Structures are given as C-alpha cells and as structure tokens.
C-alpha cells in the first residue's frame, strides 16, 4: 500500500516506499520501529509524534504483495480496529487528541525534549508524545491552500507555540495576519 499510496496524489503518510532525499531523518527510525519492531508501544508513540491517524497492516493472508510488518499481530487488542476485511488487511486507529496535524504546545516543554536514544526509547518518545498530545486545550484547525501553503488557526497563549506535524522545510514562512513570525525547526526535526 505505502509504495503506491502517494504516487499520483499528495496524500499524507508517515513514509513512502522510496525515501531518498528525506528532510526529516526521524522518519527512518519511526518507520523501522513501526514496521519491524516487536512491541506496539514505541510504534504507537512514533505515530502519535508524527501525526499519524491510521496504520495499515497486512498479514500473511493478505493479497498485498509487500508484507511490511515483521509482527503484524502487535496492534491487535491494543489499537481500535477501523477496518478488517477478514483476509489479512487491517486498519488500526492511532489515538490522537485532535484531528489536525498541528498542536499548541508549551514552548518550554518542547525545547526541553531530548532525542530518542534508540528506535524503541519509550521514555523520550513518550515525553514528546505528551508535549504534543497533552498540551493546552486549544484545538487547532489546519487547511491547505493548494500544494504550497496551509493555514493553521489556534488560540495561542503566552509561552506557547504551534507545532505543525510535518517535516520542516527551510523555505517555510509563518505569518500571523500581516506579520511574519519566527518559523523554526523543533528539536524533533533537528535530530540527526
């Protein structure tokens, strides 16, 4: 699925089948842990940190030729099932607080985060997921204005920032009304 999901349309997904030129190096360990790791918790934390809503898993019964998951059973009974065709194709819902891939966060807590020490570092991944999913009660909205711009609307208080859960690009600009705002990589995007 992931090899062709984004081939003819600009559809969001954690990672594709061809990852040359990645801007965010964290996609590789996130994808590795999700597809190959044996434990569900670190994979779920990676997906929450990356803004993933649903994960597709094919097991040995599936006609899907790419069996990405080494442990396709790891989410069974852990994540809610969105779809199961009974033929080895299952979609699981990843728990996220708000549907938009943007969050209002406490800037101090975001800046205090440490990079994961390994793919399955539940402690540091959990800390990032907590900043993202347990932050201020300010649900943002995110709409796209074509391929080159998006609008994020949220109530932001003192000491708070907006995190967009997409790989940072050096050409990004942030504006509030007619005023240009500082747009920076989060510690997450800065990790090698």
Secondary structure as a PSIPRED ss2 file (coil, helix, strand):
# PSIPRED VFORMAT (PSIPRED V4.0)

   1 X C   1.000  0.000  0.000
   2 X H   0.000  1.000  0.000
   3 X H   0.000  1.000  0.000
   4 X H   0.000  1.000  0.000
   5 X H   0.000  1.000  0.000
   6 X C   1.000  0.000  0.000
   7 X C   1.000  0.000  0.000
   8 X C   1.000  0.000  0.000
   9 X C   1.000  0.000  0.000
  10 X C   1.000  0.000  0.000
  11 X C   1.000  0.000  0.000
  12 X C   1.000  0.000  0.000
  13 X C   1.000  0.000  0.000
  14 X C   1.000  0.000  0.000
  15 X C   1.000  0.000  0.000
  16 X C   1.000  0.000  0.000
  17 X C   1.000  0.000  0.000
  18 X C   1.000  0.000  0.000
  19 X C   1.000  0.000  0.000
  20 X C   1.000  0.000  0.000
  21 X C   1.000  0.000  0.000
  22 X C   1.000  0.000  0.000
  23 X C   1.000  0.000  0.000
  24 X C   1.000  0.000  0.000
  25 X C   1.000  0.000  0.000
  26 X H   0.000  1.000  0.000
  27 X H   0.000  1.000  0.000
  28 X H   0.000  1.000  0.000
  29 X H   0.000  1.000  0.000
  30 X H   0.000  1.000  0.000
  31 X H   0.000  1.000  0.000
  32 X H   0.000  1.000  0.000
  33 X H   0.000  1.000  0.000
  34 X H   0.000  1.000  0.000
  35 X H   0.000  1.000  0.000
  36 X H   0.000  1.000  0.000
  37 X C   1.000  0.000  0.000
  38 X C   1.000  0.000  0.000
  39 X C   1.000  0.000  0.000
  40 X H   0.000  1.000  0.000
  41 X H   0.000  1.000  0.000
  42 X H   0.000  1.000  0.000
  43 X H   0.000  1.000  0.000
  44 X H   0.000  1.000  0.000
  45 X H   0.000  1.000  0.000
  46 X H   0.000  1.000  0.000
  47 X H   0.000  1.000  0.000
  48 X H   0.000  1.000  0.000
  49 X H   0.000  1.000  0.000
  50 X H   0.000  1.000  0.000
  51 X C   1.000  0.000  0.000
  52 X C   1.000  0.000  0.000
  53 X C   1.000  0.000  0.000
  54 X E   0.000  0.000  1.000
  55 X E   0.000  0.000  1.000
  56 X E   0.000  0.000  1.000
  57 X E   0.000  0.000  1.000
  58 X E   0.000  0.000  1.000
  59 X C   1.000  0.000  0.000
  60 X C   1.000  0.000  0.000
  61 X C   1.000  0.000  0.000
  62 X C   1.000  0.000  0.000
  63 X C   1.000  0.000  0.000
  64 X C   1.000  0.000  0.000
  65 X C   1.000  0.000  0.000
  66 X C   1.000  0.000  0.000
  67 X C   1.000  0.000  0.000
  68 X C   1.000  0.000  0.000
  69 X C   1.000  0.000  0.000
  70 X C   1.000  0.000  0.000
  71 X C   1.000  0.000  0.000
  72 X C   1.000  0.000  0.000
  73 X C   1.000  0.000  0.000
  74 X C   1.000  0.000  0.000
  75 X C   1.000  0.000  0.000
  76 X C   1.000  0.000  0.000
  77 X C   1.000  0.000  0.000
  78 X C   1.000  0.000  0.000
  79 X C   1.000  0.000  0.000
  80 X C   1.000  0.000  0.000
  81 X E   0.000  0.000  1.000
  82 X E   0.000  0.000  1.000
  83 X E   0.000  0.000  1.000
  84 X E   0.000  0.000  1.000
  85 X C   1.000  0.000  0.000
  86 X C   1.000  0.000  0.000
  87 X C   1.000  0.000  0.000
  88 X C   1.000  0.000  0.000
  89 X E   0.000  0.000  1.000
  90 X E   0.000  0.000  1.000
  91 X E   0.000  0.000  1.000
  92 X E   0.000  0.000  1.000
  93 X E   0.000  0.000  1.000
  94 X C   1.000  0.000  0.000
  95 X C   1.000  0.000  0.000
  96 X C   1.000  0.000  0.000
  97 X C   1.000  0.000  0.000
  98 X C   1.000  0.000  0.000
  99 X C   1.000  0.000  0.000
 100 X C   1.000  0.000  0.000
 101 X C   1.000  0.000  0.000
 102 X E   0.000  0.000  1.000
 103 X E   0.000  0.000  1.000
 104 X E   0.000  0.000  1.000
 105 X E   0.000  0.000  1.000
 106 X E   0.000  0.000  1.000
 107 X H   0.000  1.000  0.000
 108 X H   0.000  1.000  0.000
 109 X H   0.000  1.000  0.000
 110 X H   0.000  1.000  0.000
 111 X H   0.000  1.000  0.000
 112 X C   1.000  0.000  0.000
 113 X C   1.000  0.000  0.000
 114 X C   1.000  0.000  0.000
 115 X C   1.000  0.000  0.000
 116 X C   1.000  0.000  0.000
 117 X C   1.000  0.000  0.000
 118 X C   1.000  0.000  0.000
 119 X C   1.000  0.000  0.000
 120 X C   1.000  0.000  0.000
 121 X C   1.000  0.000  0.000
 122 X H   0.000  1.000  0.000
 123 X H   0.000  1.000  0.000
 124 X H   0.000  1.000  0.000
 125 X H   0.000  1.000  0.000
 126 X H   0.000  1.000  0.000
 127 X H   0.000  1.000  0.000
 128 X H   0.000  1.000  0.000
 129 X H   0.000  1.000  0.000
 130 X H   0.000  1.000  0.000
 131 X H   0.000  1.000  0.000
 132 X H   0.000  1.000  0.000
 133 X H   0.000  1.000  0.000
 134 X C   1.000  0.000  0.000
 135 X C   1.000  0.000  0.000
 136 X C   1.000  0.000  0.000
 137 X C   1.000  0.000  0.000
 138 X C   1.000  0.000  0.000
 139 X C   1.000  0.000  0.000
 140 X C   1.000  0.000  0.000
 141 X E   0.000  0.000  1.000
 142 X E   0.000  0.000  1.000
 143 X E   0.000  0.000  1.000
 144 X E   0.000  0.000  1.000
 145 X C   1.000  0.000  0.000
 146 X C   1.000  0.000  0.000
 147 X C   1.000  0.000  0.000
 148 X C   1.000  0.000  0.000
 149 X C   1.000  0.000  0.000
 150 X E   0.000  0.000  1.000
 151 X E   0.000  0.000  1.000
 152 X E   0.000  0.000  1.000
 153 X E   0.000  0.000  1.000
 154 X C   1.000  0.000  0.000
 155 X C   1.000  0.000  0.000
 156 X C   1.000  0.000  0.000
 157 X C   1.000  0.000  0.000
 158 X C   1.000  0.000  0.000
 159 X C   1.000  0.000  0.000
 160 X E   0.000  0.000  1.000
 161 X E   0.000  0.000  1.000
 162 X E   0.000  0.000  1.000
 163 X E   0.000  0.000  1.000
 164 X E   0.000  0.000  1.000
 165 X C   1.000  0.000  0.000
 166 X C   1.000  0.000  0.000
 167 X C   1.000  0.000  0.000
 168 X C   1.000  0.000  0.000
 169 X C   1.000  0.000  0.000
 170 X C   1.000  0.000  0.000
 171 X C   1.000  0.000  0.000
 172 X C   1.000  0.000  0.000
 173 X C   1.000  0.000  0.000
 174 X E   0.000  0.000  1.000
 175 X E   0.000  0.000  1.000
 176 X E   0.000  0.000  1.000
 177 X C   1.000  0.000  0.000
 178 X C   1.000  0.000  0.000
 179 X E   0.000  0.000  1.000
 180 X E   0.000  0.000  1.000
 181 X E   0.000  0.000  1.000
 182 X C   1.000  0.000  0.000
 183 X C   1.000  0.000  0.000
 184 X C   1.000  0.000  0.000
 185 X C   1.000  0.000  0.000
 186 X C   1.000  0.000  0.000
 187 X H   0.000  1.000  0.000
 188 X H   0.000  1.000  0.000
 189 X H   0.000  1.000  0.000
 190 X H   0.000  1.000  0.000
 191 X C   1.000  0.000  0.000
 192 X C   1.000  0.000  0.000
